[in-house]
Amino acid sequence: MAKIIIKMYATIREKFKEEKVDIESSTILEAVRKLVDEYPILKEEVLDEDLNLKNDYIYLLNGRNVEFLQKGDTPLKDGDKISIFPPVAGG
């Protein structure tokens, strides 16, 4: 298990009111599920109905989009930082 940091941005952070959370986990998906276990208010924000990463959210590992890594199965190591961004519309 790796000790990592999860940071949330935009509307997630507005609801959650925390700047960052320290979690111990082996993969991205496991880390997000543990985050939801500790803070159930985030469940509908960051996970879909099957408890997988929401497709329309952006999950970064150390600044790299996990879609281009191994998605939720991306392994973690000590000191990694996960950033979660909700979908944003503009125009």
Biopython code that builds the backbone (N, CA, C, O; Angstrom):
import numpy as np
from Bio.PDB.StructureBuilder import StructureBuilder

atoms = [
    (1, "MET", "N", (0.842, -1.193, 0.000)),
    (1, "MET", "CA", (0.000, 0.000, 0.000)),
    (1, "MET", "C", (0.878, 1.244, 0.000)),
    (1, "MET", "O", (1.862, 1.335, 0.734)),
    (2, "ALA", "N", (0.505, 2.174, -0.822)),
    (2, "ALA", "CA", (1.241, 3.424, -0.928)),
    (2, "ALA", "C", (0.501, 4.526, -0.178)),
    (2, "ALA", "O", (-0.729, 4.545, -0.141)),
    (3, "LYS", "N", (1.248, 5.428, 0.411)),
    (3, "LYS", "CA", (0.663, 6.617, 1.037)),
    (3, "LYS", "C", (0.618, 7.703, -0.016)),
    (3, "LYS", "O", (1.647, 8.128, -0.541)),
    (4, "ILE", "N", (-0.600, 8.149, -0.318)),
    (4, "ILE", "CA", (-0.791, 9.135, -1.385)),
    (4, "ILE", "C", (-1.660, 10.290, -0.892)),
    (4, "ILE", "O", (-2.216, 10.254, 0.206)),
    (5, "ILE", "N", (-1.757, 11.316, -1.738)),
    (5, "ILE", "CA", (-2.589, 12.485, -1.454)),
    (5, "ILE", "C", (-3.629, 12.605, -2.560)),
    (5, "ILE", "O", (-3.313, 12.460, -3.741)),
    (6, "ILE", "N", (-4.874, 12.869, -2.168)),
    (6, "ILE", "CA", (-5.933, 13.139, -3.139)),
    (6, "ILE", "C", (-6.374, 14.591, -2.960)),
    (6, "ILE", "O", (-6.689, 15.029, -1.853)),
    (7, "LYS", "N", (-6.389, 15.327, -4.077)),
    (7, "LYS", "CA", (-6.885, 16.704, -4.072)),
    (7, "LYS", "C", (-8.089, 16.777, -5.004)),
    (7, "LYS", "O", (-8.106, 16.162, -6.071)),
    (8, "MET", "N", (-9.092, 17.538, -4.584)),
    (8, "MET", "CA", (-10.294, 17.713, -5.383)),
    (8, "MET", "C", (-10.431, 19.180, -5.779)),
    (8, "MET", "O", (-10.010, 20.074, -5.045)),
    (9, "TYR", "N", (-11.018, 19.411, -6.932)),
    (9, "TYR", "CA", (-11.118, 20.765, -7.456)),
    (9, "TYR", "C", (-12.544, 21.112, -7.852)),
    (9, "TYR", "O", (-13.404, 20.242, -7.989)),
    (10, "ALA", "N", (-12.767, 22.397, -8.030)),
    (10, "ALA", "CA", (-14.039, 22.956, -8.525)),
    (10, "ALA", "C", (-15.220, 22.565, -7.647)),
    (10, "ALA", "O", (-15.157, 22.708, -6.426)),
    (11, "THR", "N", (-16.303, 22.070, -8.260)),
    (11, "THR", "CA", (-17.533, 21.815, -7.502)),
    (11, "THR", "C", (-17.369, 20.728, -6.452)),
    (11, "THR", "O", (-18.064, 20.750, -5.436)),
    (12, "ILE", "N", (-16.471, 19.780, -6.671)),
    (12, "ILE", "CA", (-16.255, 18.738, -5.662)),
    (12, "ILE", "C", (-15.705, 19.382, -4.394)),
    (12, "ILE", "O", (-16.175, 19.101, -3.291)),
    (13, "ARG", "N", (-14.725, 20.232, -4.555)),
    (13, "ARG", "CA", (-14.099, 20.870, -3.398)),
    (13, "ARG", "C", (-15.088, 21.789, -2.688)),
    (13, "ARG", "O", (-15.060, 21.894, -1.462)),
    (14, "GLU", "N", (-15.946, 22.445, -3.429)),
    (14, "GLU", "CA", (-16.947, 23.322, -2.816)),
    (14, "GLU", "C", (-17.858, 22.528, -1.888)),
    (14, "GLU", "O", (-18.198, 23.003, -0.804)),
    (15, "LYS", "N", (-18.253, 21.333, -2.295)),
    (15, "LYS", "CA", (-19.113, 20.496, -1.457)),
    (15, "LYS", "C", (-18.344, 19.863, -0.308)),
    (15, "LYS", "O", (-18.871, 19.727, 0.796)),
    (16, "PHE", "N", (-17.098, 19.477, -0.566)),
    (16, "PHE", "CA", (-16.328, 18.703, 0.391)),
    (16, "PHE", "C", (-15.628, 19.565, 1.429)),
    (16, "PHE", "O", (-15.510, 19.153, 2.582)),
    (17, "LYS", "N", (-15.168, 20.733, 1.058)),
    (17, "LYS", "CA", (-14.537, 21.694, 1.961)),
    (17, "LYS", "C", (-13.162, 21.267, 2.481)),
    (17, "LYS", "O", (-12.647, 21.879, 3.417)),
    (18, "GLU", "N", (-12.562, 20.238, 1.899)),
    (18, "GLU", "CA", (-11.228, 19.803, 2.287)),
    (18, "GLU", "C", (-10.262, 20.127, 1.161)),
    (18, "GLU", "O", (-10.607, 20.002, -0.014)),
    (19, "GLU", "N", (-9.064, 20.540, 1.513)),
    (19, "GLU", "CA", (-8.072, 20.826, 0.480)),
    (19, "GLU", "C", (-7.466, 19.542, -0.067)),
    (19, "GLU", "O", (-7.308, 19.387, -1.278)),
    (20, "LYS", "N", (-7.126, 18.614, 0.841)),
    (20, "LYS", "CA", (-6.539, 17.350, 0.402)),
    (20, "LYS", "C", (-6.815, 16.281, 1.449)),
    (20, "LYS", "O", (-7.141, 16.581, 2.597)),
    (21, "VAL", "N", (-6.678, 15.030, 1.030)),
    (21, "VAL", "CA", (-6.900, 13.890, 1.915)),
    (21, "VAL", "C", (-5.749, 12.913, 1.714)),
    (21, "VAL", "O", (-5.356, 12.636, 0.581)),
    (22, "ASP", "N", (-5.210, 12.394, 2.809)),
    (22, "ASP", "CA", (-4.172, 11.371, 2.741)),
    (22, "ASP", "C", (-4.835, 10.000, 2.805)),
    (22, "ASP", "O", (-5.692, 9.760, 3.656)),
    (23, "ILE", "N", (-4.441, 9.110, 1.914)),
    (23, "ILE", "CA", (-5.029, 7.769, 1.809)),
    (23, "ILE", "C", (-3.885, 6.770, 1.592)),
    (23, "ILE", "O", (-2.845, 7.113, 1.029)),
    (24, "GLU", "N", (-4.093, 5.545, 2.042)),
    (24, "GLU", "CA", (-3.175, 4.453, 1.708)),
    (24, "GLU", "C", (-3.900, 3.527, 0.750)),
    (24, "GLU", "O", (-5.004, 3.066, 1.037)),
    (25, "SER", "N", (-3.269, 3.253, -0.406)),
    (25, "SER", "CA", (-3.932, 2.453, -1.425)),
    (25, "SER", "C", (-2.920, 1.895, -2.415)),
    (25, "SER", "O", (-1.772, 2.335, -2.467)),
    (26, "SER", "N", (-3.368, 0.909, -3.207)),
    (26, "SER", "CA", (-2.507, 0.284, -4.217)),
    (26, "SER", "C", (-2.808, 0.761, -5.638)),
    (26, "SER", "O", (-1.923, 0.776, -6.494)),
    (27, "THR", "N", (-4.080, 1.157, -5.888)),
    (27, "THR", "CA", (-4.469, 1.610, -7.234)),
    (27, "THR", "C", (-5.323, 2.874, -7.130)),
    (27, "THR", "O", (-5.805, 3.238, -6.058)),
    (28, "ILE", "N", (-5.489, 3.518, -8.265)),
    (28, "ILE", "CA", (-6.332, 4.721, -8.326)),
    (28, "ILE", "C", (-7.755, 4.407, -7.865)),
    (28, "ILE", "O", (-8.292, 5.100, -7.001)),
    (29, "LEU", "N", (-8.363, 3.379, -8.428)),
    (29, "LEU", "CA", (-9.748, 3.051, -8.088)),
    (29, "LEU", "C", (-9.891, 2.729, -6.607)),
    (29, "LEU", "O", (-10.834, 3.185, -5.960)),
    (30, "GLU", "N", (-8.970, 1.953, -6.072)),
    (30, "GLU", "CA", (-9.024, 1.625, -4.649)),
    (30, "GLU", "C", (-8.924, 2.888, -3.801)),
    (30, "GLU", "O", (-9.617, 3.013, -2.792)),
    (31, "ALA", "N", (-8.071, 3.817, -4.203)),
    (31, "ALA", "CA", (-7.911, 5.068, -3.458)),
    (31, "ALA", "C", (-9.205, 5.878, -3.462)),
    (31, "ALA", "O", (-9.611, 6.401, -2.424)),
    (32, "VAL", "N", (-9.853, 5.986, -4.615)),
    (32, "VAL", "CA", (-11.091, 6.754, -4.709)),
    (32, "VAL", "C", (-12.207, 6.066, -3.919)),
    (32, "VAL", "O", (-13.016, 6.736, -3.276)),
    (33, "ARG", "N", (-12.252, 4.749, -3.964)),
    (33, "ARG", "CA", (-13.253, 4.026, -3.165)),
    (33, "ARG", "C", (-13.014, 4.227, -1.666)),
    (33, "ARG", "O", (-13.972, 4.381, -0.908)),
    (34, "LYS", "N", (-11.768, 4.228, -1.235)),
    (34, "LYS", "CA", (-11.465, 4.479, 0.179)),
    (34, "LYS", "C", (-11.839, 5.907, 0.559)),
    (34, "LYS", "O", (-12.328, 6.148, 1.663)),
    (35, "LEU", "N", (-11.615, 6.848, -0.345)),
    (35, "LEU", "CA", (-12.016, 8.234, -0.115)),
    (35, "LEU", "C", (-13.521, 8.294, 0.135)),
    (35, "LEU", "O", (-13.972, 8.961, 1.066)),
    (36, "VAL", "N", (-14.296, 7.600, -0.694)),
    (36, "VAL", "CA", (-15.754, 7.575, -0.557)),
    (36, "VAL", "C", (-16.171, 6.879, 0.741)),
    (36, "VAL", "O", (-17.139, 7.292, 1.380)),
    (37, "ASP", "N", (-15.446, 5.827, 1.132)),
    (37, "ASP", "CA", (-15.752, 5.158, 2.401)),
    (37, "ASP", "C", (-15.602, 6.119, 3.580)),
    (37, "ASP", "O", (-16.409, 6.110, 4.509)),
    (38, "GLU", "N", (-14.556, 6.948, 3.528)),
    (38, "GLU", "CA", (-14.312, 7.904, 4.612)),
    (38, "GLU", "C", (-15.224, 9.116, 4.536)),
    (38, "GLU", "O", (-15.589, 9.692, 5.561)),
    (39, "TYR", "N", (-15.592, 9.503, 3.318)),
    (39, "TYR", "CA", (-16.394, 10.704, 3.094)),
    (39, "TYR", "C", (-17.541, 10.379, 2.133)),
    (39, "TYR", "O", (-17.464, 10.715, 0.951)),
    (40, "PRO", "N", (-18.608, 9.727, 2.625)),
    (40, "PRO", "CA", (-19.717, 9.283, 1.764)),
    (40, "PRO", "C", (-20.365, 10.389, 0.943)),
    (40, "PRO", "O", (-20.986, 10.101, -0.079)),
    (41, "ILE", "N", (-20.240, 11.638, 1.357)),
    (41, "ILE", "CA", (-20.829, 12.745, 0.600)),
    (41, "ILE", "C", (-20.266, 12.802, -0.821)),
    (41, "ILE", "O", (-20.887, 13.383, -1.712)),
    (42, "LEU", "N", (-19.096, 12.204, -1.034)),
    (42, "LEU", "CA", (-18.453, 12.247, -2.348)),
    (42, "LEU", "C", (-18.864, 11.111, -3.277)),
    (42, "LEU", "O", (-18.511, 11.129, -4.457)),
    (43, "LYS", "N", (-19.601, 10.125, -2.773)),
    (43, "LYS", "CA", (-19.902, 8.929, -3.562)),
    (43, "LYS", "C", (-20.473, 9.259, -4.932)),
    (43, "LYS", "O", (-19.927, 8.824, -5.946)),
    (44, "GLU", "N", (-21.543, 10.004, -4.981)),
    (44, "GLU", "CA", (-22.177, 10.323, -6.260)),
    (44, "GLU", "C", (-21.353, 11.297, -7.089)),
    (44, "GLU", "O", (-21.574, 11.439, -8.292)),
    (45, "GLU", "N", (-20.410, 11.964, -6.450)),
    (45, "GLU", "CA", (-19.566, 12.916, -7.162)),
    (45, "GLU", "C", (-18.478, 12.224, -7.979)),
    (45, "GLU", "O", (-18.215, 12.617, -9.116)),
    (46, "VAL", "N", (-17.841, 11.195, -7.411)),
    (46, "VAL", "CA", (-16.634, 10.648, -8.043)),
    (46, "VAL", "C", (-16.760, 9.213, -8.547)),
    (46, "VAL", "O", (-15.889, 8.748, -9.281)),
    (47, "LEU", "N", (-17.824, 8.501, -8.170)),
    (47, "LEU", "CA", (-18.011, 7.117, -8.611)),
    (47, "LEU", "C", (-19.360, 6.943, -9.293)),
    (47, "LEU", "O", (-20.336, 7.607, -8.946)),
    (48, "ASP", "N", (-19.400, 6.035, -10.273)),
    (48, "ASP", "CA", (-20.680, 5.747, -10.919)),
    (48, "ASP", "C", (-21.450, 4.713, -10.095)),
    (48, "ASP", "O", (-21.019, 4.343, -9.003)),
    (49, "GLU", "N", (-22.581, 4.251, -10.612)),
    (49, "GLU", "CA", (-23.435, 3.336, -9.858)),
    (49, "GLU", "C", (-22.784, 1.968, -9.627)),
    (49, "GLU", "O", (-23.191, 1.234, -8.726)),
    (50, "ASP", "N", (-21.772, 1.622, -10.437)),
    (50, "ASP", "CA", (-21.050, 0.360, -10.263)),
    (50, "ASP", "C", (-19.775, 0.529, -9.431)),
    (50, "ASP", "O", (-18.941, -0.374, -9.365)),
    (51, "LEU", "N", (-19.639, 1.691, -8.801)),
    (51, "LEU", "CA", (-18.480, 2.035, -7.972)),
    (51, "LEU", "C", (-17.176, 2.066, -8.761)),
    (51, "LEU", "O", (-16.115, 1.724, -8.238)),
    (52, "ASN", "N", (-17.264, 2.479, -10.026)),
    (52, "ASN", "CA", (-16.092, 2.703, -10.867)),
    (52, "ASN", "C", (-15.907, 4.209, -11.052)),
    (52, "ASN", "O", (-16.803, 4.995, -10.743)),
    (53, "LEU", "N", (-14.750, 4.598, -11.554)),
    (53, "LEU", "CA", (-14.492, 6.020, -11.797)),
    (53, "LEU", "C", (-15.495, 6.551, -12.802)),
    (53, "LEU", "O", (-15.764, 5.911, -13.818)),
    (54, "LYS", "N", (-16.054, 7.736, -12.515)),
    (54, "LYS", "CA", (-16.995, 8.351, -13.456)),
    (54, "LYS", "C", (-16.250, 8.713, -14.739)),
    (54, "LYS", "O", (-15.159, 9.281, -14.700)),
    (55, "ASN", "N", (-16.862, 8.371, -15.881)),
    (55, "ASN", "CA", (-16.212, 8.600, -17.173)),
    (55, "ASN", "C", (-16.035, 10.062, -17.535)),
    (55, "ASN", "O", (-15.087, 10.415, -18.237)),
    (56, "ASP", "N", (-16.930, 10.914, -17.067)),
    (56, "ASP", "CA", (-16.854, 12.314, -17.460)),
    (56, "ASP", "C", (-15.980, 13.156, -16.531)),
    (56, "ASP", "O", (-15.812, 14.353, -16.765)),
    (57, "TYR", "N", (-15.431, 12.559, -15.495)),
    (57, "TYR", "CA", (-14.508, 13.261, -14.600)),
    (57, "TYR", "C", (-13.088, 13.046, -15.083)),
    (57, "TYR", "O", (-12.810, 12.094, -15.813)),
    (58, "ILE", "N", (-12.191, 13.932, -14.676)),
    (58, "ILE", "CA", (-10.775, 13.790, -15.014)),
    (58, "ILE", "C", (-10.028, 13.407, -13.750)),
    (58, "ILE", "O", (-10.113, 14.093, -12.731)),
    (59, "TYR", "N", (-9.291, 12.301, -13.826)),
    (59, "TYR", "CA", (-8.484, 11.807, -12.715)),
    (59, "TYR", "C", (-7.033, 11.869, -13.161)),
    (59, "TYR", "O", (-6.644, 11.214, -14.128)),
    (60, "LEU", "N", (-6.239, 12.655, -12.457)),
    (60, "LEU", "CA", (-4.827, 12.791, -12.795)),
    (60, "LEU", "C", (-3.975, 12.122, -11.727)),
    (60, "LEU", "O", (-4.277, 12.201, -10.537)),
    (61, "LEU", "N", (-2.916, 11.469, -12.159)),
    (61, "LEU", "CA", (-1.916, 10.921, -11.250)),
    (61, "LEU", "C", (-0.628, 11.665, -11.536)),
    (61, "LEU", "O", (-0.032, 11.514, -12.603)),
    (62, "ASN", "N", (-0.204, 12.467, -10.578)),
    (62, "ASN", "CA", (1.007, 13.277, -10.743)),
    (62, "ASN", "C", (0.967, 14.087, -12.044)),
    (62, "ASN", "O", (1.976, 14.230, -12.735)),
    (63, "GLY", "N", (-0.223, 14.615, -12.362)),
    (63, "GLY", "CA", (-0.396, 15.467, -13.528)),
    (63, "GLY", "C", (-0.678, 14.731, -14.831)),
    (63, "GLY", "O", (-0.858, 15.376, -15.863)),
    (64, "ARG", "N", (-0.721, 13.407, -14.816)),
    (64, "ARG", "CA", (-0.995, 12.626, -16.025)),
    (64, "ARG", "C", (-2.384, 12.010, -15.942)),
    (64, "ARG", "O", (-2.749, 11.415, -14.928)),
    (65, "ASN", "N", (-3.150, 12.154, -17.009)),
    (65, "ASN", "CA", (-4.505, 11.624, -17.061)),
    (65, "ASN", "C", (-4.459, 10.098, -16.999)),
    (65, "ASN", "O", (-3.771, 9.460, -17.796)),
    (66, "VAL", "N", (-5.200, 9.511, -16.044)),
    (66, "VAL", "CA", (-5.172, 8.052, -15.883)),
    (66, "VAL", "C", (-5.788, 7.331, -17.083)),
    (66, "VAL", "O", (-5.580, 6.128, -17.240)),
    (67, "GLU", "N", (-6.540, 8.035, -17.931)),
    (67, "GLU", "CA", (-7.084, 7.438, -19.153)),
    (67, "GLU", "C", (-5.956, 6.964, -20.065)),
    (67, "GLU", "O", (-6.138, 6.030, -20.846)),
    (68, "PHE", "N", (-4.788, 7.607, -19.967)),
    (68, "PHE", "CA", (-3.647, 7.252, -20.803)),
    (68, "PHE", "C", (-2.653, 6.365, -20.062)),
    (68, "PHE", "O", (-1.584, 6.049, -20.584)),
    (69, "LEU", "N", (-3.007, 5.971, -18.856)),
    (69, "LEU", "CA", (-2.196, 5.045, -18.072)),
    (69, "LEU", "C", (-2.981, 3.728, -18.028)),
    (69, "LEU", "O", (-3.310, 3.173, -19.076)),
    (70, "GLN", "N", (-3.278, 3.233, -16.844)),
    (70, "GLN", "CA", (-4.057, 1.996, -16.730)),
    (70, "GLN", "C", (-5.426, 2.260, -16.103)),
    (70, "GLN", "O", (-6.011, 1.387, -15.462)),
    (71, "LYS", "N", (-5.923, 3.486, -16.302)),
    (71, "LYS", "CA", (-7.219, 3.908, -15.759)),
    (71, "LYS", "C", (-7.303, 3.628, -14.260)),
    (71, "LYS", "O", (-6.365, 3.958, -13.534)),
    (72, "GLY", "N", (-8.383, 3.035, -13.776)),
    (72, "GLY", "CA", (-8.542, 2.777, -12.347)),
    (72, "GLY", "C", (-7.544, 1.781, -11.789)),
    (72, "GLY", "O", (-7.296, 1.752, -10.584)),
    (73, "ASP", "N", (-6.968, 0.961, -12.665)),
    (73, "ASP", "CA", (-6.000, -0.052, -12.231)),
    (73, "ASP", "C", (-4.572, 0.489, -12.156)),
    (73, "ASP", "O", (-3.641, -0.264, -11.869)),
    (74, "THR", "N", (-4.394, 1.770, -12.407)),
    (74, "THR", "CA", (-3.057, 2.359, -12.357)),
    (74, "THR", "C", (-2.470, 2.183, -10.961)),
    (74, "THR", "O", (-3.074, 2.612, -9.978)),
    (75, "PRO", "N", (-1.288, 1.551, -10.863)),
    (75, "PRO", "CA", (-0.672, 1.344, -9.543)),
    (75, "PRO", "C", (-0.146, 2.643, -8.946)),
    (75, "PRO", "O", (0.209, 3.579, -9.663)),
    (76, "LEU", "N", (-0.105, 2.677, -7.631)),
    (76, "LEU", "CA", (0.366, 3.856, -6.904)),
    (76, "LEU", "C", (1.639, 3.547, -6.132)),
    (76, "LEU", "O", (1.911, 2.402, -5.773)),
    (77, "LYS", "N", (2.423, 4.615, -5.883)),
    (77, "LYS", "CA", (3.598, 4.483, -5.031)),
    (77, "LYS", "C", (3.588, 5.622, -4.022)),
    (77, "LYS", "O", (2.903, 6.626, -4.216)),
    (78, "ASP", "N", (4.347, 5.464, -2.948)),
    (78, "ASP", "CA", (4.392, 6.490, -1.905)),
    (78, "ASP", "C", (4.655, 7.868, -2.499)),
    (78, "ASP", "O", (5.520, 8.040, -3.358)),
    (79, "GLY", "N", (3.887, 8.845, -2.021)),
    (79, "GLY", "CA", (4.069, 10.233, -2.433)),
    (79, "GLY", "C", (3.299, 10.645, -3.668)),
    (79, "GLY", "O", (3.324, 11.817, -4.041)),
    (80, "ASP", "N", (2.604, 9.700, -4.322)),
    (80, "ASP", "CA", (1.820, 10.048, -5.506)),
    (80, "ASP", "C", (0.695, 11.013, -5.128)),
    (80, "ASP", "O", (0.232, 11.045, -3.988)),
    (81, "LYS", "N", (0.275, 11.791, -6.117)),
    (81, "LYS", "CA", (-0.814, 12.751, -5.912)),
    (81, "LYS", "C", (-1.884, 12.516, -6.966)),
    (81, "LYS", "O", (-1.615, 12.557, -8.167)),
    (82, "ILE", "N", (-3.110, 12.267, -6.494)),
    (82, "ILE", "CA", (-4.259, 12.126, -7.379)),
    (82, "ILE", "C", (-5.046, 13.432, -7.330)),
    (82, "ILE", "O", (-5.354, 13.944, -6.254)),
    (83, "SER", "N", (-5.366, 13.960, -8.504)),
    (83, "SER", "CA", (-6.197, 15.164, -8.602)),
    (83, "SER", "C", (-7.489, 14.773, -9.317)),
    (83, "SER", "O", (-7.458, 14.072, -10.328)),
    (84, "ILE", "N", (-8.620, 15.229, -8.785)),
    (84, "ILE", "CA", (-9.922, 14.891, -9.366)),
    (84, "ILE", "C", (-10.631, 16.178, -9.786)),
    (84, "ILE", "O", (-10.831, 17.089, -8.983)),
    (85, "PHE", "N", (-11.006, 16.227, -11.070)),
    (85, "PHE", "CA", (-11.700, 17.386, -11.614)),
    (85, "PHE", "C", (-13.055, 16.960, -12.167)),
    (85, "PHE", "O", (-13.123, 15.996, -12.930)),
    (86, "PRO", "N", (-14.141, 17.655, -11.802)),
    (86, "PRO", "CA", (-15.451, 17.338, -12.378)),
    (86, "PRO", "C", (-15.530, 17.881, -13.795)),
    (86, "PRO", "O", (-14.694, 18.691, -14.197)),
    (87, "PRO", "N", (-16.541, 17.438, -14.565)),
    (87, "PRO", "CA", (-16.703, 17.982, -15.914)),
    (87, "PRO", "C", (-17.008, 19.482, -15.840)),
    (87, "PRO", "O", (-17.690, 19.957, -14.932)),
    (88, "VAL", "N", (-16.486, 20.195, -16.814)),
    (88, "VAL", "CA", (-16.685, 21.643, -16.853)),
    (88, "VAL", "C", (-17.190, 22.018, -18.224)),
    (88, "VAL", "O", (-16.667, 21.550, -19.235)),
    (89, "ALA", "N", (-18.199, 22.856, -18.264)),
    (89, "ALA", "CA", (-18.735, 23.339, -19.541)),
    (89, "ALA", "C", (-18.368, 24.807, -19.685)),
    (89, "ALA", "O", (-18.277, 25.545, -18.704)),
    (90, "GLY", "N", (-18.168, 25.192, -20.874)),
    (90, "GLY", "CA", (-17.832, 26.599, -21.107)),
    (90, "GLY", "C", (-18.394, 27.055, -22.426)),
    (90, "GLY", "O", (-19.033, 26.305, -23.164)),
    (91, "GLY", "N", (-18.139, 28.272, -22.683)),
    (91, "GLY", "CA", (-18.638, 28.709, -23.980)),
    (91, "GLY", "C", (-18.650, 30.115, -24.071)),
    (91, "GLY", "O", (-19.043, 30.663, -25.101)),
]
sb = StructureBuilder()
sb.init_structure("model")
sb.init_model(0)
sb.init_chain("A")
sb.init_seg("    ")
for serial, (resi, resn, name, xyz) in enumerate(atoms, 1):
    if name == "N":
        sb.init_residue(resn, " ", resi, " ")
    sb.init_atom(name, np.array(xyz, "f"), 0.0, 1.0, " ", f" {name:<3s}", serial, name[0])
structure = sb.get_structure()
